[in-house]
Amino acid sequence: MAPEDSQELVPPTSIRYIGLGQLKVYLVSEDELRLIEGGGPTSTYLNLAIAFLSIGASLIASLLLSEAKSIYGFIVVIVIIVGSLVAGTSLLLLWRRSAKDATNAIQRIRARGIPSSKGTVIEATIEER
């Protein structure tokens, strides 16, 4: 295949430039980019916290509305209630802390934005074939 033939396979490309108004550039480190891309485990923490707190609340309601027939069953339910409430509260605190980490990273990135150079415009002409 000749080089002229390979160029014919690529269709001509049309490029149109539409003004953005203002373009802001921010310097982002690799760690900050990973934090923003991954989103972190914040949604998982929140979902598990809601689940554990719901389990604890429903077991408290069922314990208050039922009669204790066995002390062993009562102790098991109390242990599950305490465990689920502690786990739900811990996960809620972890969610709150990790949500603040992502917010702080974004604020740091915005704070070190490159200021505009007031009047420096790069113009280019695009020729059509």
C-alpha positions as CSV (number, residue, x, y, z in Angstrom):
1,M,0.0,0.0,0.0
2,A,1.4,3.4,-1.0
3,P,1.5,6.3,1.4
4,E,-0.9,8.2,-0.8
5,D,-3.5,5.4,-0.4
6,S,-3.3,5.4,3.4
7,Q,-4.1,9.2,3.5
8,E,-7.2,8.7,1.5
9,L,-8.7,6.4,4.2
10,V,-8.9,9.2,6.7
11,P,-11.8,11.6,6.1
12,P,-11.1,15.4,6.3
13,T,-11.8,16.8,9.7
14,S,-13.7,20.0,10.3
15,I,-12.9,21.9,13.5
16,R,-15.0,24.8,14.7
17,Y,-13.9,27.0,17.6
18,I,-16.5,28.3,20.0
19,G,-15.4,30.8,22.6
20,L,-15.6,29.7,26.2
21,G,-15.6,33.2,27.7
22,Q,-13.1,32.4,30.4
23,L,-10.9,29.3,30.8
24,K,-9.5,28.6,34.3
25,V,-6.5,26.3,34.8
26,Y,-5.8,24.6,38.1
27,L,-2.7,22.7,39.1
28,V,-3.6,19.2,40.5
29,S,-1.3,16.7,42.1
30,E,-1.5,13.0,41.3
31,D,-2.8,12.2,44.8
32,E,-5.6,14.8,44.6
33,L,-6.5,13.6,41.2
34,R,-6.8,10.0,42.5
35,L,-9.0,11.2,45.4
36,I,-11.3,13.0,43.1
37,E,-11.5,10.2,40.5
38,G,-12.1,7.4,42.9
39,G,-14.6,9.5,44.9
40,G,-13.4,7.7,48.0
41,P,-15.4,5.3,50.1
42,T,-17.8,8.0,51.3
43,S,-21.0,6.6,49.8
44,T,-20.2,3.1,51.1
45,Y,-19.7,4.4,54.6
46,L,-23.0,6.3,54.5
47,N,-24.9,3.3,53.1
48,L,-23.6,1.0,55.7
49,A,-24.2,3.5,58.5
50,I,-27.8,3.9,57.5
51,A,-28.2,0.1,57.3
52,F,-26.7,-0.5,60.8
53,L,-28.6,2.3,62.4
54,S,-31.8,1.0,60.8
55,I,-31.1,-2.5,62.1
56,G,-30.5,-1.1,65.6
57,A,-33.6,1.0,65.6
58,S,-35.8,-1.9,64.4
59,L,-34.5,-4.2,67.0
60,I,-35.1,-1.7,69.7
61,A,-38.7,-1.3,68.5
62,S,-39.2,-5.1,68.4
63,L,-37.6,-5.5,71.8
64,L,-40.0,-2.9,73.3
65,L,-43.0,-4.5,71.7
66,S,-42.3,-8.1,72.6
67,E,-42.2,-10.2,75.7
68,A,-38.9,-11.7,76.8
69,K,-39.4,-15.5,77.0
70,S,-35.7,-16.3,77.4
71,I,-32.9,-14.4,79.0
72,Y,-30.4,-15.7,76.5
73,G,-32.5,-14.4,73.6
74,F,-32.8,-11.1,75.3
75,I,-29.0,-10.9,75.8
76,V,-28.4,-11.8,72.1
77,V,-30.8,-9.1,70.9
78,I,-29.2,-6.5,73.3
79,V,-25.7,-7.4,72.0
80,I,-26.9,-7.1,68.4
81,I,-28.5,-3.7,69.1
82,V,-25.4,-2.3,70.8
83,G,-23.1,-3.6,68.1
84,S,-25.2,-2.3,65.2
85,L,-25.6,1.1,66.9
86,V,-21.9,1.4,67.6
87,A,-21.0,0.3,64.0
88,G,-23.6,2.7,62.5
89,T,-22.3,5.6,64.5
90,S,-18.6,4.8,63.7
91,L,-19.4,4.5,60.0
92,L,-21.4,7.8,60.1
93,L,-18.3,9.5,61.7
94,L,-16.0,8.0,59.0
95,W,-18.4,9.2,56.3
96,R,-18.4,12.7,57.7
97,R,-14.6,12.8,57.9
98,S,-14.0,11.4,54.4
99,A,-16.5,13.8,52.9
100,K,-14.6,16.7,54.5
101,D,-11.3,15.3,53.0
102,A,-12.6,15.5,49.5
103,T,-14.1,18.9,50.0
104,N,-10.8,20.2,51.5
105,A,-8.8,18.8,48.5
106,I,-11.1,20.6,46.0
107,Q,-10.8,23.8,48.0
108,R,-7.0,23.5,48.0
109,I,-7.0,23.0,44.2
110,R,-9.2,26.0,43.7
111,A,-7.1,28.2,46.0
112,R,-4.0,27.7,43.8
113,G,-5.6,28.4,40.5
114,I,-3.5,30.2,38.0
115,P,-4.6,33.9,37.7
116,S,-5.7,35.1,34.3
117,S,-3.1,37.2,32.4
118,K,-5.6,39.9,31.4
119,G,-5.5,40.4,27.7
120,T,-3.3,37.6,26.5
121,V,-5.3,35.9,23.7
122,I,-4.1,33.2,21.4
123,E,-5.7,33.3,18.0
124,A,-5.4,30.8,15.3
125,T,-6.9,30.6,11.9
126,I,-8.3,27.3,10.6
127,E,-8.1,26.8,6.8
128,E,-10.7,24.7,5.1
129,R,-9.7,22.5,2.2
